[in-house]
Amino acid sequence: MTDRNIGFIGVGRMGGRMARRLIQAGYALTVYDTSDSTLQPLLDLGAERAGSPAEVGSAAEIVLVSLPTPPVVQAVALGPNGVAEGSRVKIFVDTSTTGATYAKRIADGLAAKGIAPVDAPVSGGIGGAERGTLAVMVSCSDEVFAGVKPVLEHLGKLFHVGLQPGQGQTMKLLNNLLSATAMAISSEAVVMGVKAGLDPKQIVDVINSGTGRNSATEDKIPRFVIPRTFNLGFAIGLLNKDIRLCMEEAEALGVPMLVGSAVKQVLSITAGSEGQDADMSEIVKPIERWAGVTVGAKAAKTQS
């Protein structure tokens, strides 16, 4: 692809970092977001500001979006002044997590306008977006994949997981289901150990040397729970949304999700007690309260 003009909509914590990497790679970006504060760092790097998603679609053949919820993605893609009303756009790349149902619905609307839809949800968090080490789960035709590959390679490792709309989204939901499950069950295990008088740091060290190791014990609990920073950067409300989408998709496919349903309940309890904007690492907090201990850098501390 010779066109170096790229559109990017939704430049918050994840999108802003991905957009910055594209600018650093030499692409000319046209950006749109409802928040002036998120736009400014990119404008300072030379990005052009658009007044609407449609303007972004008139500035670039490839438009990427990173948005919080499926209805927002649909509105940005197909609504009034949406990307599909742009005069130049040919490929719409959704790096958000929308689930297969919305992905198919949006794909149908874009196809009617002659725009190729690309599922490209990402995993790896803020750090992965910053470093360009995200896992990018792409679903689209081989021809379209060849066109977007040079752009998406700057964001991380690409996995061409399917040809049909929604398959990339399904892959992302499976990943997030496992991530949430690891965090929930590992929180229960570490809280139990602390209640029994074990040192939390040693708990995760032992687990990570054995067969119980997972993403929560290797990264989230030692980095964000034990130091009590809780700043992983992924809101419990968004994770709760992702697991809900996964449950809905599983039901539509006729796949039982007994463990997944329990994890969904844990997330709902955390969102209710800690707030929708709480960090996903705060899943441990309601479990701590029920057990009457706090997981910290030292051995068990009984809550008053």
N, C-alpha and C positions, 0 to 999 in steps of 0.2 A: 504493500500500500504506500503510495507516494504522498497522499494528502496528510499534512501534519497538523491539520485543524481538528480538534477534538472538543466535544461538548461534555460538560459535567454538571449534574444537578444533584444537590444535596451534599454539601461540603462540611459536614459536622465532624465528629471525632474520627470516624472511619473514612468518610468520603474526602475530607480535607487532606488527609495524609496520602490517600491514593492519588488525588489530583496533584498534589505537590510532586510526587514521584514522576508523573507524566510531564509536568513542566520541566523538571530537572533532566528528563530524557530528551528534551528538545521539542516537545509538542506545544503548539499554540492553543491554549485553552480558552473557551468561552464558558463562563460559569454562572449558575443561578442558585440562589438559596433565599429563604425568607428571613434569614438572620444576617444583618450587616456585619456583625462581629466575626462570623465564620468566613465571610467573603474576603475581608480586608487583607489577611495574610497572603492570600493567593493573588489579589490585585497588586499587592506590593511586589510580587514576583513576576508580574507582567501579564497576568490573566485579564481577559476582557469580561466586563460584567454585562449580563443580559437582563432585560426587564421582565422576561417570562420564559417558561419552558419552550414556547413556540419560537421565541427569538433564538434560543439555543439550537433548536431544530432547523433554523434557517442559516445558522453559522457553520454547521459541521455535518459531515456525512455520518459520523459515528457519535452517538450520544450515550454516555454512561450515567446511571443514576445510582445513588446510595441513600435510601429513604427508610423511614422507621416502620411503616405499616403497609399492608397490601392495598387498602383503599387509597392511601396517598400515592402509591406507585401508579395505580390505575388512573387517578385524576391527573397526575403529571403526564402520563403517557397519552391519554385519550380524552381528557376533559377539555373545557373551553380554554383556549390559549395553551393547550398541551403540546407536547413534542410533535405529535402526529400532524399538527397544523403547520409545522415548519416546512419550508420550501426546499430544503437541501438534504435532510436526514434520510439515510438509507438503512441504518442499523441501529437498533435500540438495545443497549446492554444493561441488564438489571443485575446489579451486584447486591441488592437487598435480599431479605428472606421473606418471600411472599407465600410460599406453598404452591403446589402444583395446580390447584383449582384456579387461583388468580392468574398464575403464569399462563395457563391455557387461554383464559378469557382475554387477557391483555394481548397475547399473541394473535388471537383471531382478529381483534380490533386493529392491530398494527398491520397485519397482512392485508386487510381490506384497503389500507392506504399505501400498499406497496413497500412497507417497511419490514425488514427482517428482524424478528425478535431473537434475543440471545439471553438464555439463563446463564448467569455467571455469579451466583452467590459465593461469598468468601468466608474463610475461617482462618483464625490466627490472631484475632484481636488487634488492639491499637498498636502493639509492638510489631506485629506482622505487617500491618499497613505501613508503619514507619520505615521498616527495613526492607520492604518488598519481598517478604517471605510468606505471604498468604497462600493458602490452598484455594485455588480458583476452580470451581466446579462448573464446567461449561457444557451447555446443551444447545446445539444448533446444527445446521447442515455442515457437511465438510467444507463446502465452498465458502460459507459465511465464516466458519472457524478460521480458515486461512486468512481472511481479511482482518479479523480482530486479533489474531494471535500476536502480531508484532506490538500491539498496544497493551494487551493484557499481560504479556510476559514481563513487563516492568512492575507488575503488582505482586507477582509470586509464581508459584509452580502451577501449571495448567493441567487440568484433568478433563479431557473431552469425554464426558460420561454418557452422553446420549445425543440422539438426533431430534428428539421430539420435545416440544415445549413442556416444561414442568419437571423433566428428569433431573436437571441440575438442582432444582429446588428440593426435590425428594432426597437427593444425596445430602444436601445441606441439613435437612431436618433430621436425617439419621445421625449425622455427626453431632448435632446439638442435643439430641436425645441422649446420646452416650455421654456427652460432656456434662449435662445436667445430672444424669444418674450417678456418674462418678463423684460429683461434688456432694450430692445428697448423701449417698451411702458412706463416703469417706468422712463426712462431717459427723455422722452418727458413730462411726468407729473411733474416731479420734476423741470425741466427747466421752465415749464410754471408757477409753483408756485413761483419760485425764481424771474421770470420776474414780477410777480404781487406783489413782496415785501415780500413774506413769507420766513421764516427761513428754510433752507433745512433740518436741523436736526429735526425740529419740524414737517416738512412735512412727513418725513418717520416715525416718532414716531406716528403720527396720523393715517397714512395709516396702520401701523402695528398693531394698536389697532382696526382696522375695517376690512371690507370685501375685501379691495384692496391689502392686504399684499401678498407678494410673495418672491421668493428667492432673487430678486434684491433689494427690499426695506428692507428685513430683514438682508441681509448680504452684498451684493456687493456695493450698494450705500453708506451705512454708513461706511463701512470698507475701501473702495478703491476710491470712488469718492469724497465724502465730504472732506476727509483728503488730496486728490490730490496725493495719492501714486500710483494708477493705477498699482498695482503689484499682482493682483489675480493669475497670472501665466498661463493663457490660451490665446494663441495668436489669434487675430481676424482672421488671415488667416486660421487657423485650424478650427475655428468655422464656418467660411464662407464655408469651404470645407464640413463640416458636414451637413450644411443646404442645400447645393447644392445636396448632396447625398440624403437627405430626400425628396427634391422636385422631383428628378428623380425617386425615389422609389414610391412616391405618384402617379406620372404620370403613371408609369407602372401598378399600381394597379387600376387606374381609380378613384382616390380620389382627389377632388378639394382642393387646398391649397391657398385660396385667401389671408388670413392673413399671411400665411407662405411666400408667394411670396413678400409681402410688407416688411417683416422682412429681407428676403434675400437681398432686395434692400438696406435697411439700412446698413446691414453688408458690402455690396459691396462698398457703399459710404465711410464707415469708413475705410475699408482696403485701398481704394484709397487715402484718405486724410491723414490718420495717419500711413499707412504702414502695410504690412502683419504681421510684428512681434509685432505690437501694442497689448496691453492687451485688452481683450474683454470688460473690464470696461470702456475703452475709447470710446465706442459707444456714450457716452454722448457728446463728444467734438464737432463733427460737428453740433449737435443740439444746443449746447451753442453758437457757432459762428453765426448760423442763427438767434438766438434769441437776441444775443448781450449781454448775461450775462454769468457769471461763477458760477457754483455750488461750494460753499466752506463752510468752517466752520462758516462763518458769513452770514449775510443776503446778498441780491443780490449785486454783484459788476459788474457795467456796463463795458463792454470791450471798450477799446479805438479803 
